[in-house]
Amino acid sequence: MYFYFEWNQDKNHSNQRKHHVSFEIAQRVFLDPNHFISARKADAKERGRYEAQKFRQKSGP
C-alpha cells in the first residue's frame, strides 16, 4: 500500500508549537500496522472528525 502525505507548512509549525509534534512524526501512525480509525462524536462541534488510535495486543491470558 502506498501513502502520500501533504500539508500546509504554516499549520505544521503551529502544530509543533502547540502539541510538540510535527506532521512528519504524526504521519507515522497511519503507517503503523496496529492502528485503526474510528469515528467519534465528542460534541456537536466535532461531528465528522476522526481520530487514529493505536492498539496493542495484550500479552498473557
PDB file with one MODEL, atoms N, CA, C and O in Angstrom:
MODEL        1
ATOM      1  N   MET A   1       0.847  -1.174   0.000  1.00  0.00           N
ATOM      2  CA  MET A   1       0.000   0.000   0.000  1.00  0.00           C
ATOM      3  C   MET A   1       0.894   1.238   0.000  1.00  0.00           C
ATOM      4  O   MET A   1       1.915   1.266   0.686  1.00  0.00           O
ATOM      5  N   TYR A   2       0.520   2.246  -0.755  1.00  0.00           N
ATOM      6  CA  TYR A   2       1.295   3.473  -0.881  1.00  0.00           C
ATOM      7  C   TYR A   2       0.524   4.637  -0.284  1.00  0.00           C
ATOM      8  O   TYR A   2      -0.671   4.791  -0.537  1.00  0.00           O
ATOM      9  N   PHE A   3       1.193   5.441   0.496  1.00  0.00           N
ATOM     10  CA  PHE A   3       0.584   6.633   1.080  1.00  0.00           C
ATOM     11  C   PHE A   3       1.355   7.858   0.626  1.00  0.00           C
ATOM     12  O   PHE A   3       2.580   7.827   0.508  1.00  0.00           O
ATOM     13  N   TYR A   4       0.635   8.928   0.374  1.00  0.00           N
ATOM     14  CA  TYR A   4       1.247  10.210   0.058  1.00  0.00           C
ATOM     15  C   TYR A   4       0.642  11.238   0.994  1.00  0.00           C
ATOM     16  O   TYR A   4      -0.578  11.394   1.039  1.00  0.00           O
ATOM     17  N   PHE A   5       1.471  11.933   1.734  1.00  0.00           N
ATOM     18  CA  PHE A   5       1.004  12.934   2.682  1.00  0.00           C
ATOM     19  C   PHE A   5       1.457  14.312   2.223  1.00  0.00           C
ATOM     20  O   PHE A   5       2.580  14.483   1.747  1.00  0.00           O
ATOM     21  N   GLU A   6       0.585  15.278   2.368  1.00  0.00           N
ATOM     22  CA  GLU A   6       0.973  16.671   2.143  1.00  0.00           C
ATOM     23  C   GLU A   6       0.242  17.537   3.147  1.00  0.00           C
ATOM     24  O   GLU A   6      -0.843  17.184   3.609  1.00  0.00           O
ATOM     25  N   TRP A   7       0.838  18.678   3.487  1.00  0.00           N
ATOM     26  CA  TRP A   7       0.237  19.559   4.470  1.00  0.00           C
ATOM     27  C   TRP A   7       0.757  20.969   4.287  1.00  0.00           C
ATOM     28  O   TRP A   7       1.723  21.217   3.565  1.00  0.00           O
ATOM     29  N   ASN A   8       0.094  21.871   4.955  1.00  0.00           N
ATOM     30  CA  ASN A   8       0.463  23.278   4.973  1.00  0.00           C
ATOM     31  C   ASN A   8       1.594  23.457   5.989  1.00  0.00           C
ATOM     32  O   ASN A   8       1.443  23.097   7.157  1.00  0.00           O
ATOM     33  N   GLN A   9       2.715  24.008   5.551  1.00  0.00           N
ATOM     34  CA  GLN A   9       3.860  24.154   6.449  1.00  0.00           C
ATOM     35  C   GLN A   9       3.578  25.100   7.613  1.00  0.00           C
ATOM     36  O   GLN A   9       4.079  24.887   8.718  1.00  0.00           O
ATOM     37  N   ASP A  10       2.783  26.142   7.376  1.00  0.00           N
ATOM     38  CA  ASP A  10       2.433  27.040   8.486  1.00  0.00           C
ATOM     39  C   ASP A  10       1.665  26.287   9.565  1.00  0.00           C
ATOM     40  O   ASP A  10       1.914  26.474  10.756  1.00  0.00           O
ATOM     41  N   LYS A  11       0.728  25.430   9.144  1.00  0.00           N
ATOM     42  CA  LYS A  11      -0.044  24.625  10.097  1.00  0.00           C
ATOM     43  C   LYS A  11       0.864  23.615  10.798  1.00  0.00           C
ATOM     44  O   LYS A  11       0.686  23.337  11.983  1.00  0.00           O
ATOM     45  N   ASN A  12       1.825  23.075  10.076  1.00  0.00           N
ATOM     46  CA  ASN A  12       2.780  22.146  10.662  1.00  0.00           C
ATOM     47  C   ASN A  12       3.578  22.828  11.776  1.00  0.00           C
ATOM     48  O   ASN A  12       3.749  22.261  12.855  1.00  0.00           O
ATOM     49  N   HIS A  13       4.058  24.026  11.518  1.00  0.00           N
ATOM     50  CA  HIS A  13       4.810  24.763  12.540  1.00  0.00           C
ATOM     51  C   HIS A  13       3.920  25.108  13.736  1.00  0.00           C
ATOM     52  O   HIS A  13       4.357  25.032  14.884  1.00  0.00           O
ATOM     53  N   SER A  14       2.685  25.484  13.462  1.00  0.00           N
ATOM     54  CA  SER A  14       1.731  25.785  14.530  1.00  0.00           C
ATOM     55  C   SER A  14       1.487  24.549  15.392  1.00  0.00           C
ATOM     56  O   SER A  14       1.441  24.639  16.619  1.00  0.00           O
ATOM     57  N   ASN A  15       1.333  23.403  14.747  1.00  0.00           N
ATOM     58  CA  ASN A  15       1.105  22.149  15.459  1.00  0.00           C
ATOM     59  C   ASN A  15       2.308  21.790  16.333  1.00  0.00           C
ATOM     60  O   ASN A  15       2.150  21.297  17.450  1.00  0.00           O
ATOM     61  N   GLN A  16       3.500  22.040  15.817  1.00  0.00           N
ATOM     62  CA  GLN A  16       4.706  21.762  16.605  1.00  0.00           C
ATOM     63  C   GLN A  16       4.767  22.633  17.853  1.00  0.00           C
ATOM     64  O   GLN A  16       5.139  22.160  18.927  1.00  0.00           O
ATOM     65  N   ARG A  17       4.404  23.898  17.713  1.00  0.00           N
ATOM     66  CA  ARG A  17       4.413  24.793  18.875  1.00  0.00           C
ATOM     67  C   ARG A  17       3.331  24.397  19.882  1.00  0.00           C
ATOM     68  O   ARG A  17       3.565  24.403  21.091  1.00  0.00           O
ATOM     69  N   LYS A  18       2.151  24.056  19.376  1.00  0.00           N
ATOM     70  CA  LYS A  18       1.012  23.768  20.252  1.00  0.00           C
ATOM     71  C   LYS A  18       1.099  22.383  20.899  1.00  0.00           C
ATOM     72  O   LYS A  18       0.848  22.234  22.095  1.00  0.00           O
ATOM     73  N   HIS A  19       1.458  21.365  20.096  1.00  0.00           N
ATOM     74  CA  HIS A  19       1.410  19.979  20.574  1.00  0.00           C
ATOM     75  C   HIS A  19       2.786  19.320  20.699  1.00  0.00           C
ATOM     76  O   HIS A  19       2.898  18.202  21.202  1.00  0.00           O
ATOM     77  N   HIS A  20       3.832  20.016  20.241  1.00  0.00           N
ATOM     78  CA  HIS A  20       5.196  19.482  20.274  1.00  0.00           C
ATOM     79  C   HIS A  20       5.335  18.224  19.421  1.00  0.00           C
ATOM     80  O   HIS A  20       6.137  17.340  19.724  1.00  0.00           O
ATOM     81  N   VAL A  21       4.539  18.157  18.346  1.00  0.00           N
ATOM     82  CA  VAL A  21       4.596  17.032  17.414  1.00  0.00           C
ATOM     83  C   VAL A  21       4.514  17.587  15.999  1.00  0.00           C
ATOM     84  O   VAL A  21       3.602  18.348  15.677  1.00  0.00           O
ATOM     85  N   SER A  22       5.464  17.206  15.161  1.00  0.00           N
ATOM     86  CA  SER A  22       5.426  17.643  13.768  1.00  0.00           C
ATOM     87  C   SER A  22       4.519  16.716  12.962  1.00  0.00           C
ATOM     88  O   SER A  22       4.243  15.592  13.380  1.00  0.00           O
ATOM     89  N   PHE A  23       4.063  17.188  11.820  1.00  0.00           N
ATOM     90  CA  PHE A  23       3.258  16.343  10.947  1.00  0.00           C
ATOM     91  C   PHE A  23       4.098  15.187  10.394  1.00  0.00           C
ATOM     92  O   PHE A  23       3.563  14.115  10.110  1.00  0.00           O
ATOM     93  N   GLU A  24       5.410  15.399  10.241  1.00  0.00           N
ATOM     94  CA  GLU A  24       6.279  14.311   9.781  1.00  0.00           C
ATOM     95  C   GLU A  24       6.234  13.146  10.767  1.00  0.00           C
ATOM     96  O   GLU A  24       6.207  11.984  10.363  1.00  0.00           O
ATOM     97  N   ILE A  25       6.225  13.461  12.051  1.00  0.00           N
ATOM     98  CA  ILE A  25       6.133  12.411  13.074  1.00  0.00           C
ATOM     99  C   ILE A  25       4.708  11.858  13.146  1.00  0.00           C
ATOM    100  O   ILE A  25       4.514  10.646  13.239  1.00  0.00           O
ATOM    101  N   ALA A  26       3.725  12.738  13.103  1.00  0.00           N
ATOM    102  CA  ALA A  26       2.325  12.316  13.240  1.00  0.00           C
ATOM    103  C   ALA A  26       1.885  11.380  12.126  1.00  0.00           C
ATOM    104  O   ALA A  26       1.026  10.527  12.350  1.00  0.00           O
ATOM    105  N   GLN A  27       2.448  11.516  10.934  1.00  0.00           N
ATOM    106  CA  GLN A  27       2.020  10.658   9.826  1.00  0.00           C
ATOM    107  C   GLN A  27       2.373   9.190  10.061  1.00  0.00           C
ATOM    108  O   GLN A  27       1.796   8.301   9.434  1.00  0.00           O
ATOM    109  N   ARG A  28       3.310   8.942  10.953  1.00  0.00           N
ATOM    110  CA  ARG A  28       3.729   7.558  11.209  1.00  0.00           C
ATOM    111  C   ARG A  28       2.599   6.683  11.741  1.00  0.00           C
ATOM    112  O   ARG A  28       2.610   5.471  11.528  1.00  0.00           O
ATOM    113  N   VAL A  29       1.632   7.272  12.423  1.00  0.00           N
ATOM    114  CA  VAL A  29       0.528   6.467  12.959  1.00  0.00           C
ATOM    115  C   VAL A  29      -0.217   5.758  11.830  1.00  0.00           C
ATOM    116  O   VAL A  29      -0.718   4.651  12.026  1.00  0.00           O
ATOM    117  N   PHE A  30      -0.299   6.380  10.650  1.00  0.00           N
ATOM    118  CA  PHE A  30      -1.011   5.767   9.534  1.00  0.00           C
ATOM    119  C   PHE A  30      -0.207   4.642   8.893  1.00  0.00           C
ATOM    120  O   PHE A  30      -0.769   3.825   8.164  1.00  0.00           O
ATOM    121  N   LEU A  31       1.078   4.587   9.147  1.00  0.00           N
ATOM    122  CA  LEU A  31       1.928   3.529   8.618  1.00  0.00           C
ATOM    123  C   LEU A  31       2.074   2.371   9.599  1.00  0.00           C
ATOM    124  O   LEU A  31       2.646   1.336   9.258  1.00  0.00           O
ATOM    125  N   ASP A  32       1.564   2.541  10.799  1.00  0.00           N
ATOM    126  CA  ASP A  32       1.641   1.511  11.833  1.00  0.00           C
ATOM    127  C   ASP A  32       0.594   0.435  11.552  1.00  0.00           C
ATOM    128  O   ASP A  32      -0.589   0.759  11.444  1.00  0.00           O
ATOM    129  N   PRO A  33       0.988  -0.828  11.429  1.00  0.00           N
ATOM    130  CA  PRO A  33       0.015  -1.889  11.133  1.00  0.00           C
ATOM    131  C   PRO A  33      -1.004  -2.115  12.251  1.00  0.00           C
ATOM    132  O   PRO A  33      -2.020  -2.771  12.024  1.00  0.00           O
ATOM    133  N   ASN A  34      -0.755  -1.586  13.449  1.00  0.00           N
ATOM    134  CA  ASN A  34      -1.674  -1.769  14.573  1.00  0.00           C
ATOM    135  C   ASN A  34      -2.574  -0.568  14.820  1.00  0.00           C
ATOM    136  O   ASN A  34      -3.150  -0.451  15.902  1.00  0.00           O
ATOM    137  N   HIS A  35      -2.710   0.321  13.855  1.00  0.00           N
ATOM    138  CA  HIS A  35      -3.590   1.478  14.065  1.00  0.00           C
ATOM    139  C   HIS A  35      -4.975   1.184  13.495  1.00  0.00           C
ATOM    140  O   HIS A  35      -5.130   0.353  12.600  1.00  0.00           O
ATOM    141  N   PHE A  36      -5.961   1.868  14.020  1.00  0.00           N
ATOM    142  CA  PHE A  36      -7.292   1.825  13.438  1.00  0.00           C
ATOM    143  C   PHE A  36      -7.882   3.216  13.539  1.00  0.00           C
ATOM    144  O   PHE A  36      -7.450   4.027  14.358  1.00  0.00           O
ATOM    145  N   ILE A  37      -8.867   3.487  12.704  1.00  0.00           N
ATOM    146  CA  ILE A  37      -9.511   4.796  12.681  1.00  0.00           C
ATOM    147  C   ILE A  37     -10.956   4.610  13.089  1.00  0.00           C
ATOM    148  O   ILE A  37     -11.657   3.751  12.555  1.00  0.00           O
ATOM    149  N   SER A  38     -11.399   5.419  14.037  1.00  0.00           N
ATOM    150  CA  SER A  38     -12.779   5.315  14.494  1.00  0.00           C
ATOM    151  C   SER A  38     -13.436   6.683  14.457  1.00  0.00           C
ATOM    152  O   SER A  38     -12.796   7.706  14.695  1.00  0.00           O
ATOM    153  N   ALA A  39     -14.715   6.680  14.156  1.00  0.00           N
ATOM    154  CA  ALA A  39     -15.472   7.927  14.203  1.00  0.00           C
ATOM    155  C   ALA A  39     -15.769   8.229  15.663  1.00  0.00           C
ATOM    156  O   ALA A  39     -16.048   7.322  16.447  1.00  0.00           O
ATOM    157  N   ARG A  40     -15.709   9.489  16.021  1.00  0.00           N
ATOM    158  CA  ARG A  40     -16.051   9.853  17.396  1.00  0.00           C
ATOM    159  C   ARG A  40     -16.862  11.135  17.367  1.00  0.00           C
ATOM    160  O   ARG A  40     -16.686  11.979  16.488  1.00  0.00           O
ATOM    161  N   LYS A  41     -17.734  11.269  18.319  1.00  0.00           N
ATOM    162  CA  LYS A  41     -18.544  12.472  18.451  1.00  0.00           C
ATOM    163  C   LYS A  41     -18.415  12.955  19.886  1.00  0.00           C
ATOM    164  O   LYS A  41     -19.209  12.584  20.751  1.00  0.00           O
ATOM    165  N   ALA A  42     -17.420  13.777  20.129  1.00  0.00           N
ATOM    166  CA  ALA A  42     -17.230  14.306  21.478  1.00  0.00           C
ATOM    167  C   ALA A  42     -18.287  15.353  21.789  1.00  0.00           C
ATOM    168  O   ALA A  42     -18.787  15.434  22.911  1.00  0.00           O
ATOM    169  N   ASP A  43     -18.621  16.150  20.787  1.00  0.00           N
ATOM    170  CA  ASP A  43     -19.686  17.133  20.929  1.00  0.00           C
ATOM    171  C   ASP A  43     -20.128  17.560  19.529  1.00  0.00           C
ATOM    172  O   ASP A  43     -19.556  17.114  18.535  1.00  0.00           O
ATOM    173  N   ALA A  44     -21.120  18.403  19.449  1.00  0.00           N
ATOM    174  CA  ALA A  44     -21.693  18.797  18.160  1.00  0.00           C
ATOM    175  C   ALA A  44     -20.670  19.475  17.259  1.00  0.00           C
ATOM    176  O   ALA A  44     -20.753  19.349  16.037  1.00  0.00           O
ATOM    177  N   LYS A  45     -19.714  20.187  17.831  1.00  0.00           N
ATOM    178  CA  LYS A  45     -18.704  20.875  17.024  1.00  0.00           C
ATOM    179  C   LYS A  45     -17.749  19.905  16.343  1.00  0.00           C
ATOM    180  O   LYS A  45     -17.134  20.243  15.332  1.00  0.00           O
ATOM    181  N   GLU A  46     -17.626  18.717  16.886  1.00  0.00           N
ATOM    182  CA  GLU A  46     -16.656  17.764  16.368  1.00  0.00           C
ATOM    183  C   GLU A  46     -17.280  16.693  15.490  1.00  0.00           C
ATOM    184  O   GLU A  46     -16.617  15.705  15.173  1.00  0.00           O
ATOM    185  N   ARG A  47     -18.514  16.856  15.095  1.00  0.00           N
ATOM    186  CA  ARG A  47     -19.134  15.866  14.228  1.00  0.00           C
ATOM    187  C   ARG A  47     -18.307  15.661  12.975  1.00  0.00           C
ATOM    188  O   ARG A  47     -17.838  16.625  12.369  1.00  0.00           O
ATOM    189  N   GLY A  48     -18.129  14.431  12.594  1.00  0.00           N
ATOM    190  CA  GLY A  48     -17.400  14.131  11.374  1.00  0.00           C
ATOM    191  C   GLY A  48     -15.891  14.054  11.533  1.00  0.00           C
ATOM    192  O   GLY A  48     -15.186  13.735  10.575  1.00  0.00           O
ATOM    193  N   ARG A  49     -15.389  14.338  12.712  1.00  0.00           N
ATOM    194  CA  ARG A  49     -13.946  14.225  12.926  1.00  0.00           C
ATOM    195  C   ARG A  49     -13.596  12.765  13.192  1.00  0.00           C
ATOM    196  O   ARG A  49     -14.402  11.997  13.717  1.00  0.00           O
ATOM    197  N   TYR A  50     -12.432  12.422  12.832  1.00  0.00           N
ATOM    198  CA  TYR A  50     -11.954  11.069  13.062  1.00  0.00           C
ATOM    199  C   TYR A  50     -10.664  11.135  13.858  1.00  0.00           C
ATOM    200  O   TYR A  50      -9.940  12.131  13.823  1.00  0.00           O
ATOM    201  N   GLU A  51     -10.403  10.102  14.545  1.00  0.00           N
ATOM    202  CA  GLU A  51      -9.128  10.045  15.246  1.00  0.00           C
ATOM    203  C   GLU A  51      -8.494   8.690  14.984  1.00  0.00           C
ATOM    204  O   GLU A  51      -9.176   7.666  14.932  1.00  0.00           O
ATOM    205  N   ALA A  52      -7.223   8.704  14.825  1.00  0.00           N
ATOM    206  CA  ALA A  52      -6.488   7.456  14.655  1.00  0.00           C
ATOM    207  C   ALA A  52      -6.055   7.002  16.038  1.00  0.00           C
ATOM    208  O   ALA A  52      -5.581   7.794  16.853  1.00  0.00           O
ATOM    209  N   GLN A  53      -6.223   5.747  16.275  1.00  0.00           N
ATOM    210  CA  GLN A  53      -5.865   5.208  17.574  1.00  0.00           C
ATOM    211  C   GLN A  53      -4.993   3.986  17.362  1.00  0.00           C
ATOM    212  O   GLN A  53      -5.150   3.243  16.393  1.00  0.00           O
ATOM    213  N   LYS A  54      -4.106   3.806  18.255  1.00  0.00           N
ATOM    214  CA  LYS A  54      -3.232   2.649  18.194  1.00  0.00           C
ATOM    215  C   LYS A  54      -3.654   1.674  19.286  1.00  0.00           C
ATOM    216  O   LYS A  54      -3.959   2.077  20.408  1.00  0.00           O
ATOM    217  N   PHE A  55      -3.668   0.418  18.953  1.00  0.00           N
ATOM    218  CA  PHE A  55      -3.978  -0.567  19.976  1.00  0.00           C
ATOM    219  C   PHE A  55      -2.873  -1.609  19.987  1.00  0.00           C
ATOM    220  O   PHE A  55      -2.191  -1.834  18.987  1.00  0.00           O
ATOM    221  N   ARG A  56      -2.718  -2.223  21.114  1.00  0.00           N
ATOM    222  CA  ARG A  56      -1.707  -3.261  21.264  1.00  0.00           C
ATOM    223  C   ARG A  56      -2.379  -4.529  21.741  1.00  0.00           C
ATOM    224  O   ARG A  56      -3.342  -4.505  22.508  1.00  0.00           O
ATOM    225  N   GLN A  57      -1.851  -5.617  21.274  1.00  0.00           N
ATOM    226  CA  GLN A  57      -2.359  -6.905  21.705  1.00  0.00           C
ATOM    227  C   GLN A  57      -1.870  -7.160  23.125  1.00  0.00           C
ATOM    228  O   GLN A  57      -0.691  -6.976  23.429  1.00  0.00           O
ATOM    229  N   LYS A  58      -2.781  -7.583  23.987  1.00  0.00           N
ATOM    230  CA  LYS A  58      -2.403  -7.894  25.364  1.00  0.00           C
ATOM    231  C   LYS A  58      -1.597  -9.186  25.383  1.00  0.00           C
ATOM    232  O   LYS A  58      -1.893 -10.131  24.651  1.00  0.00           O
ATOM    233  N   SER A  59      -0.593  -9.209  26.218  1.00  0.00           N
ATOM    234  CA  SER A  59       0.154 -10.448  26.389  1.00  0.00           C
ATOM    235  C   SER A  59      -0.452 -11.219  27.554  1.00  0.00           C
ATOM    236  O   SER A  59      -0.983 -10.634  28.498  1.00  0.00           O
ATOM    237  N   GLY A  60      -0.365 -12.505  27.472  1.00  0.00           N
ATOM    238  CA  GLY A  60      -0.915 -13.333  28.542  1.00  0.00           C
ATOM    239  C   GLY A  60      -2.351 -13.725  28.272  1.00  0.00           C
ATOM    240  O   GLY A  60      -2.886 -13.419  27.207  1.00  0.00           O
ATOM    241  N   PRO A  61      -2.991 -14.408  29.232  1.00  0.00           N
ATOM    242  CA  PRO A  61      -4.367 -14.905  29.021  1.00  0.00           C
ATOM    243  C   PRO A  61      -5.408 -13.816  28.988  1.00  0.00           C
ATOM    244  O   PRO A  61      -6.594 -14.101  28.819  1.00  0.00           O
TER     245      PRO A  61
ENDMDL
END
